[in-house]
Amino acid sequence: MRLSTPGGFATEVFLLEAPDRELLPVGAWTLVGDLRLREAWAQAGMPEPEHALWVAVPEEEKKLRTVIPWLEHWARIPLHRDATVVALGGGVLSDLTGLAASLFLRGIAWQVWPTTLLAMADAALGGKTGADLSAGKNLVGAFHAPRRLVACTDLLAGLPERHVQNGLWELVKTALIQGELAWAQELLQEGPLKVAWVERALAFKAGVVHRDPREAGERRLLNLGHTLGHALEAASGYRLLHGEAVGLGLLGSCLLAEEQGLKPFPPSLLEPLVKRLAPLAPQIAPWADCLPLLARDKKALHAPGASPDASTSQIQCVLPRPGEPAVQRALPPAAWESPHARLLALLHQESVRV
Ligand SMILES: NC(=O)c1ccc[n+]([C@@H]2O[C@H](COP(=O)([O-])OP(=O)(O)OC[C@H]3O[C@@H](n4cnc5c(N)ncnc54)[C@H](O)[C@@H]3O)[C@@H](O)[C@H]2O)c1
């Protein structure tokens, strides 16, 4: 099924069960695929192009050095500037392949076939590609939208349960950005994944990205849960997965919103949130470790020339509201101290209770 996207949107979006070879590029193409998907791809009857690269790239290797051999390989083939690269994998692989496609011959076309729930619901759409630097995640990258996104839910069959949960947090984020309490509650219930949830998330993100492709305003709402989330993810030494850290950040944002005088979320949302997040409590770093990371956040607003300083910087924070769209507010990093403490207390209480 082709999803409807705004007129002129850079990416055609398809949501299917089984992969369909008809959606592969017409003309010359190559593939960068996650090794874990090689068998499933072949079993689905999908072709493997000559010169395909099958790779295993862990989050720690989301680095520029990983894509250099790919670029050298394409240059040796040589891959023509009219060729298309197909990325088959999770967010790490699609961020890197998109980045490589943006660099090769100053930019060639690419398609993305996301294979994790997180990539289907979020990472693969929106044209942000990137790699990490030692100073932080996603500090280098390019906006380079894929021509086509093809999400095939059958490919999720082998995805480990922890990664299914991980992707679910980006869906909960999507619901909370829109103030969709009932949807957030449904997502937090135990039960099988629904394809309709992915469809809803893709449709929402396509609209936001189309209206604000360069993140000048509305697109910043997609960072809900990411401010505290990124700090917790880095402070855990990346033992927390991205989505898990976002989940913690979402609860933190609900608490911060209330402290900022916004309408509080009801226990019917907060209780299942706490219950789902409680197993992550041991991974929450102490406040002293989070503060410097928050001050260095990419969304921190510093005076020109000033170095990141927790006492003077402000961060663009996204605050959710029940029943209404989330709002943005510039706040000092210290504003997160109390939500961080409450988050820890709530999750510890819950893990003792269970
Ligand atoms: N570009 C964006 O807008 C954007 C948005 C959100 C997140 N991201 C990035 O996404 C990355 C996280 O992506 P992720 O959660 O998909 O993790 P991931 O790409 O590391 O994949 C998770 C694991 O699952 C394996 N895997 C992938 N698909 C599988 C399948 N179908 N069956 C079995 N195993 C499979 C992978 O090999 C990997 O070990 C982060 O680097 C984050 O920065 C990017």
The ligand as a MOL file (V3000), in Angstrom:
LIG
                    3D

  0  0  0     0  0            999 V3000
M  V30 BEGIN CTAB
M  V30 COUNTS 44 48 0 0 0
M  V30 BEGIN ATOM
M  V30 1 N 17.6950 9.6940 11.0120 0
M  V30 2 C 16.7980 9.8720 11.9360 0
M  V30 3 O 15.9040 10.7130 11.8140 0
M  V30 4 C 16.8350 9.0040 13.1680 0
M  V30 5 C 15.7410 9.0310 14.0630 0
M  V30 6 C 15.7830 8.1710 15.1650 0
M  V30 7 C 16.8860 7.3460 15.3660 0
M  V30 8 N 17.9220 7.3770 14.4920 0 CHG=1
M  V30 9 C 19.0910 6.5170 14.6930 0
M  V30 10 O 18.6820 5.1550 14.6150 0
M  V30 11 C 19.6440 4.3710 15.2880 0
M  V30 12 C 18.9400 3.2490 16.0250 0
M  V30 13 O 18.2750 2.4470 15.0930 0
M  V30 14 P 17.6910 1.0080 15.4540 0
M  V30 15 O 16.9810 1.0740 16.7480 0
M  V30 16 O 16.9760 0.5450 14.2640 0 CHG=-1
M  V30 17 O 18.9880 0.1380 15.7800 0
M  V30 18 P 19.9910 -0.6820 14.8670 0
M  V30 19 O 20.0460 -0.1700 13.4960 0
M  V30 20 O 21.2620 -0.7700 15.6340 0
M  V30 21 O 19.3210 -2.1280 14.8260 0
M  V30 22 C 19.1610 -2.8340 16.0240 0
M  V30 23 C 19.7020 -4.2660 15.9370 0
M  V30 24 O 18.7600 -5.0670 15.2510 0
M  V30 25 C 19.3840 -5.7630 14.1710 0
M  V30 26 N 18.3310 -5.8820 13.1670 0
M  V30 27 C 17.8710 -4.9360 12.3370 0
M  V30 28 N 16.7840 -5.3730 11.6880 0
M  V30 29 C 16.5610 -6.6390 12.1060 0
M  V30 30 C 15.5760 -7.6160 11.8250 0
M  V30 31 N 14.5600 -7.3530 10.9970 0
M  V30 32 N 15.6550 -8.8170 12.4100 0
M  V30 33 C 16.6470 -9.0720 13.3160 0
M  V30 34 N 17.5960 -8.1800 13.6600 0
M  V30 35 C 17.5510 -6.9790 13.0560 0
M  V30 36 C 20.5700 -4.9180 13.8100 0
M  V30 37 O 21.5880 -5.6990 13.1980 0
M  V30 38 C 21.0050 -4.4060 15.1800 0
M  V30 39 O 21.7680 -5.3740 15.8400 0
M  V30 40 C 20.4240 5.3130 16.1960 0
M  V30 41 O 21.7350 5.4370 15.7050 0
M  V30 42 C 19.6950 6.6340 16.0660 0
M  V30 43 O 20.5580 7.7440 16.1550 0
M  V30 44 C 17.9120 8.1750 13.3980 0
M  V30 END ATOM
M  V30 BEGIN BOND
M  V30 1 1 1 2
M  V30 2 2 2 3
M  V30 3 1 2 4
M  V30 4 1 4 5
M  V30 5 2 4 44
M  V30 6 2 5 6
M  V30 7 1 6 7
M  V30 8 2 7 8
M  V30 9 1 8 9
M  V30 10 1 8 44
M  V30 11 1 9 10
M  V30 12 1 9 42
M  V30 13 1 10 11
M  V30 14 1 11 12
M  V30 15 1 11 40
M  V30 16 1 12 13
M  V30 17 1 13 14
M  V30 18 2 14 15
M  V30 19 1 14 16
M  V30 20 1 14 17
M  V30 21 1 17 18
M  V30 22 2 18 19
M  V30 23 1 18 20
M  V30 24 1 18 21
M  V30 25 1 21 22
M  V30 26 1 22 23
M  V30 27 1 23 24
M  V30 28 1 23 38
M  V30 29 1 24 25
M  V30 30 1 25 26
M  V30 31 1 25 36
M  V30 32 1 26 27
M  V30 33 1 26 35
M  V30 34 2 27 28
M  V30 35 1 28 29
M  V30 36 1 29 30
M  V30 37 2 29 35
M  V30 38 1 30 31
M  V30 39 2 30 32
M  V30 40 1 32 33
M  V30 41 2 33 34
M  V30 42 1 34 35
M  V30 43 1 36 37
M  V30 44 1 36 38
M  V30 45 1 38 39
M  V30 46 1 40 41
M  V30 47 1 40 42
M  V30 48 1 42 43
M  V30 END BOND
M  V30 END CTAB
M  END
